[in-house]
Amino acid sequence: MAYRDFDTGFSRRALLRGGAFLGAGAALSGPAALFAQASNASRVAWPSVAAMADKYVDERKVANIVATLGWGQQAPTTIAKGTLAIGQPQRADIDSLYRIYSMTKPITGMAAMMLIDEGKLGLDQPLAEILPQFADMRVQRTYDGSLTDTVPAERPITIRQLLTHTAGLGYNIVQKGPIAQAYVERGVVPGQVSRLPIPGLGRATAVKGLANFADRLAELPLVLQPGSKWSYSVGLDLMGRVIEVASGMPFDRFLDERIFQPTGMTSTWFRVPQSEIGRFTTNYGIVNGVPIPIDPARASIYLDEPSFPFGGAGLVSSPRDYDRFLRMLLGYGVIDGKRVMGELAVRVGTSNILPATAKTEGTWVEGQGYGAGGRVTGGSYGWGGAAGTVAFVNYDAGLRAALFTQYMPSEAYPIHEGFPAAVAKDLAAMQKR
């Protein structure tokens, strides 16, 4: 059917949870022309961002920070500090490689928007029309309670709900009790951290293949009624399976052929090639305020073939590549004069598409909107990753901004909140000038 509508102890939950992203909001408002004089800005034009990078690296809280900031379709300004690993000489730069974790979600979201724009999916199409095993779902009577005390779903899961974490699906890094254990036992764990046996992290292994992932997920009850509440979930990972069924090609190939290649993203993969290890960063776990290597570049789990392409948390990318993705979004689907996505697909995907029935009280997005895999607030669209990365576009200001570093858990330091705040502070100073 065609559609055309539009100090923390280690734990898997703490390590993998991402997305505590805060847009700079109203402080970023204003036309891009207002800041034209900053198009070739450096550390002088972005003193708060530069000071933030200096502080974290000089105090050895992180090995490095690379920030990219760009106006409209202009080349990005880069602020880079530190080395690929603590104690190693090679400097981190715009072409270094980072585990972006949940910053994969906006990419998957935009892939889905492309298929909606082409009529191969519908925003409010029932998921069961694509994946029949998700018809007649059951829902836990008590959130995170019994797996057998369930009630029928009151409405079908839709594509919109998958994109906005409102489908009622769970997440092994969020849920507690028997449902979390059931996700682990069935391999419905779409994420990876390290080859190393880290205390408290466990050794959960994802099931092989997106089709098997979807099948096993469908056998478990939902944690909430579809469309009732925003709840961080495996929705964007399941969307990978939806994309490959709707498009007729493997999910990772779809991303490569439809987004990465046309956008000029030549350093974004689910598996880091052996030839690129020399620019791969090391990921750290913060233990009592001290960074401890948990995924060294040369022994990284990202050198292995993943169980399947994790659409919610699986990509490694460079600051240059992700800036190109943001630049394409800021161009409403166009980059370097080449159209990658339809304008309407970008406009809808970066707007608030939360179901009218979904509540956000008490969640990470309370009082804000949510688009296709990213938060929407104050003219901004974007999201953060579990290892300290954060990125957004702001359409009011014509600005794109991203910060890359590598540490877990993301809440060990207030970088997700601090970076947009630093950007807003520097923009306020530009406005005064």
Residue pairs with C-beta under 8 A, 6 or more apart in sequence:
1 122
1 125
1 129
2 119
2 120
3 116
3 119
3 120
3 121
3 122
3 123
3 125
4 119
4 122
5 116
5 122
5 123
5 124
6 116
6 117
6 123
6 344
6 345
6 348
7 286
7 287
7 288
7 289
7 412
8 14
8 286
8 409
8 411
8 412
9 200
10 198
10 199
10 200
10 201
10 285
10 287
11 200
11 201
12 172
12 173
12 193
12 200
12 201
12 202
12 204
13 173
13 174
14 408
14 409
14 411
15 173
15 193
15 198
15 201
15 285
15 386
15 408
15 409
16 101
16 173
16 191
16 193
16 313
16 386
16 408
17 173
17 174
17 232
17 386
17 409
17 410
17 411
18 101
18 102
18 103
18 313
18 383
18 384
18 385
18 386
18 387
18 410
19 102
19 105
19 232
19 364
19 375
19 383
19 384
19 385
20 364
20 384
20 410
20 411
20 416
20 417
21 374
21 375
21 382
21 383
21 384
21 390
21 392
21 416
21 420
22 377
22 416
22 417
22 420
22 421
23 375
23 376
23 377
23 378
23 379
23 380
23 381
23 382
23 392
23 394
23 420
24 378
24 380
24 392
24 394
24 420
24 421
24 423
24 424
24 427
25 377
25 378
25 379
25 380
25 420
25 424
26 378
26 379
27 378
27 424
27 425
27 427
27 428
28 378
28 379
28 380
28 394
28 396
28 397
28 399
28 423
28 424
28 427
29 378
29 379
29 396
29 397
30 396
30 397
30 431
31 396
31 397
31 398
32 71
32 72
32 397
32 398
32 399
34 430
34 431
35 71
35 397
35 398
35 399
35 427
35 430
36 71
37 430
38 45
38 71
38 430
39 71
39 74
40 77
41 69
41 77
42 77
42 79
43 50
43 79
45 77
45 426
45 430
46 67
46 69
46 77
46 79
46 422
46 423
46 426
47 426
47 429
48 422
48 423
48 425
48 426
49 67
49 69
49 79
49 403
49 419
49 422
49 423
49 426
50 79
50 81
51 422
52 65
52 415
52 418
52 419
52 422
53 65
53 67
53 79
53 80
53 81
53 82
54 81
56 62
56 65
56 81
56 405
56 413
56 415
57 63
57 64
57 65
57 81
57 82
60 86
60 291
61 286
61 289
61 291
61 407
61 413
62 82
62 284
62 291
62 388
62 405
62 406
62 407
62 413
63 82
63 83
63 84
63 85
63 86
63 92
63 281
63 282
63 284
63 291
63 405
63 406
64 80
64 81
64 82
64 83
64 84
64 91
64 92
64 96
64 281
64 405
64 406
65 79
65 80
65 81
65 82
65 92
65 403
65 404
65 405
66 78
66 79
66 80
66 81
66 92
66 93
66 94
66 96
66 98
66 319
66 403
66 404
66 405
67 78
67 79
67 80
67 319
67 401
67 402
67 403
67 404
67 419
68 76
68 77
68 78
68 79
68 94
68 319
68 320
68 322
68 323
68 400
68 401
68 402
69 76
69 77
69 79
69 399
69 400
69 401
69 423
70 76
70 77
70 323
70 326
70 327
70 399
70 400
70 401
71 398
71 399
72 330
72 331
72 398
73 327
73 330
73 331
73 335
73 336
76 94
76 320
76 323
76 327
76 400
78 93
78 94
78 319
80 91
80 92
80 93
80 94
81 92
82 91
82 92
83 89
83 90
83 91
83 92
84 90
84 91
84 92
84 96
84 279
84 280
84 281
84 282
84 297
85 281
85 282
85 293
85 296
85 297
86 282
86 284
86 291
86 293
90 278
90 279
92 281
93 319
94 318
94 319
94 320
94 323
95 267
95 279
95 318
95 319
95 320
96 279
96 280
96 281
96 318
96 319
96 404
97 267
97 272
97 276
97 279
97 280
97 281
97 316
97 317
97 318
98 281
98 316
98 317
98 318
98 319
98 387
98 389
98 404
98 405
98 406
99 281
99 283
99 295
99 302
99 316
99 385
99 387
99 389
99 406
100 315
100 316
100 317
100 322
100 385
100 387
100 389
100 404
101 191
101 313
101 385
101 386
101 387
101 389
102 312
102 313
102 383
102 384
102 385
102 386
103 315
103 317
103 322
103 383
103 384
103 385
103 389
103 390
103 391
104 236
104 310
104 311
104 312
104 313
104 314
104 315
104 385
105 236
105 311
105 312
105 313
105 373
105 374
105 383
106 325
106 372
106 373
106 374
106 381
106 382
106 383
106 391
107 255
107 259
107 315
107 325
107 373
108 236
108 239
108 240
108 243
108 255
108 311
108 312
108 373
109 163
109 236
109 239
109 349
109 371
109 372
109 373
109 374
110 259
110 329
110 341
110 345
110 346
110 349
110 372
110 373
111 239
111 243
111 254
111 255
111 258
111 259
112 121
112 159
112 162
112 163
112 239
112 242
112 243
112 349
112 372
113 341
113 345
113 346
113 348
113 349
113 372
114 258
114 259
114 341
114 342
114 345
115 121
115 243
115 246
115 247
116 122
116 123
116 159
116 345
116 348
117 341
117 342
117 344
117 345
120 246
120 247
121 130
121 159
121 242
121 246
122 159
123 158
123 159
123 160
123 163
123 348
123 353
124 158
124 159
124 160
125 158
125 159
126 135
126 156
126 157
126 158
127 134
127 156
127 157
127 158
127 159
127 161
127 162
127 167
127 242
128 134
128 135
128 156
128 157
130 159
130 242
130 245
130 246
131 214
131 218
131 241
131 242
131 245
133 214
133 215
133 218
134 157
134 218
135 156
136 152
136 153
137 152
137 153
137 157
137 168
137 218
137 221
137 222
137 226
138 150
138 151
138 152
138 153
138 221
138 222
139 150
139 151
139 152
139 153
139 154
139 168
139 221
139 222
139 223
139 224
139 225
139 226
140 146
140 147
140 149
140 150
140 179
140 221
140 222
140 223
140 224
141 149
141 150
141 151
142 149
143 223
143 224
144 175
144 176
144 177
144 178
144 179
144 180
144 223
145 177
145 178
146 178
147 178
147 179
147 182
147 220
147 221
150 221
153 168
153 222
153 225
153 226
154 225
154 226
155 225
155 226
155 227
156 226
157 167
157 168
157 169
157 222
157 226
158 167
158 226
158 227
158 355
159 239
159 242
160 166
160 353
160 355
161 167
161 168
161 226
161 227
161 235
161 355
161 358
162 169
162 235
162 236
162 238
162 239
162 242
163 235
163 236
163 239
163 349
163 353
163 371
163 372
163 373
164 230
164 235
164 353
164 354
164 355
164 358
164 370
164 371
164 372
165 230
165 231
165 232
165 233
165 235
165 370
166 226
166 227
166 228
166 229
166 230
166 231
166 354
166 355
166 358
167 222
167 226
167 227
167 233
167 235
168 222
168 223
168 224
168 225
168 226
168 227
168 228
168 231
168 233
169 217
169 222
169 223
169 231
169 233
169 234
169 235
169 238
170 179
170 180
170 183
170 220
170 222
170 223
170 231
170 233
170 234
171 183
171 231
171 232
171 233
171 234
172 180
172 183
172 184
172 188
172 189
172 204
173 191
174 231
174 232
174 233
175 183
175 223
179 220
179 221
179 223
182 188
182 220
183 189
183 220
184 202
184 204
186 207
186 216
186 217
186 219
186 220
187 204
187 205
187 206
187 207
187 208
187 212
187 213
187 216
187 307
188 206
188 207
188 213
188 216
188 217
188 220
188 234
189 204
189 205
189 206
190 206
190 213
190 234
190 237
190 308
190 310
190 311
190 312
190 313
190 314
191 206
191 310
191 312
191 313
191 314
191 386
192 206
192 301
192 302
192 306
192 310
192 314
193 201
193 283
193 294
193 295
193 301
193 408
194 201
194 283
194 294
194 295
194 300
194 301
195 295
195 299
195 300
195 301
195 304
196 294
196 295
197 203
198 285
198 294
205 307
206 213
206 306
206 307
206 308
206 310
207 213
207 216
207 307
207 308
208 307
208 308
209 307
209 308
210 240
210 241
210 244
210 251
210 308
210 309
211 241
212 308
213 237
213 238
213 241
213 308
214 238
214 241
217 234
217 238
223 231
224 231
227 355
227 357
227 358
228 357
228 358
228 359
229 358
229 359
229 360
229 363
230 354
230 358
230 359
230 360
230 363
230 364
230 365
230 370
231 363
232 364
234 312
235 312
236 311
236 312
236 373
237 310
237 311
237 312
237 313
238 311
239 311
240 251
240 308
240 309
240 310
240 311
241 251
243 251
243 254
243 311
244 250
244 251
244 254
247 254
249 257
250 309
251 309
251 311
252 270
252 309
255 309
258 340
259 265
259 325
259 340
260 266
260 268
260 321
262 338
262 340
263 324
263 325
263 328
263 335
263 340
264 324
264 335
264 336
265 317
265 321
265 322
265 324
265 325
266 321
267 276
267 317
267 318
267 320
267 321
268 315
268 316
268 317
268 318
268 321
268 322
269 315
269 316
269 317
270 306
270 309
270 310
270 314
270 315
270 316
271 302
271 303
271 304
271 305
271 306
271 316
272 280
272 300
272 302
272 303
272 316
274 303
277 297
277 298
277 303
279 318
280 297
280 298
280 300
280 302
280 316
281 297
281 406
282 293
282 295
282 296
282 297
282 406
283 293
283 294
283 295
283 300
283 387
283 406
283 407
283 408
284 291
284 292
284 293
284 294
284 406
284 407
284 408
285 291
285 292
285 293
285 294
285 407
285 408
285 409
286 292
286 407
286 408
286 409
286 412
286 413
291 407
294 408
295 301
295 302
302 316
306 314
313 385
313 386
319 402
319 404
322 391
322 402
322 404
323 400
323 402
324 335
326 382
326 391
326 392
326 393
326 400
326 401
326 402
327 335
327 400
328 334
328 335
328 340
328 341
329 346
329 350
329 381
329 393
329 400
330 393
330 395
330 398
330 399
330 400
332 343
332 346
332 347
333 339
333 340
333 341
333 342
333 343
333 345
333 346
334 340
334 343
348 371
348 372
349 371
349 372
349 373
350 371
350 372
350 374
350 376
350 381
350 393
350 395
351 369
351 371
351 376
351 381
352 369
352 370
352 371
352 376
353 369
353 370
353 371
353 372
354 360
354 369
354 370
360 366
360 367
360 368
360 370
365 375
368 375
368 376
368 377
369 375
369 376
369 377
370 376
371 381
373 383
374 381
374 382
374 383
374 392
375 381
375 382
375 383
378 394
378 396
379 394
379 395
379 396
379 397
380 392
380 393
380 394
380 395
380 420
381 392
381 393
381 395
382 390
382 391
382 392
382 393
383 390
383 391
383 392
384 390
384 391
384 410
384 416
385 410
386 408
386 409
386 410
387 405
387 406
387 407
387 408
387 410
388 403
388 404
388 405
388 406
388 407
388 408
388 410
388 413
388 415
388 416
389 402
389 403
389 404
389 405
390 402
390 403
390 415
390 416
390 419
390 420
391 400
391 401
391 402
391 403
392 400
392 401
392 402
392 420
393 399
393 400
393 401
394 400
394 401
397 427
399 423
399 427
401 419
401 420
401 423
403 415
403 419
405 415
407 413
410 416
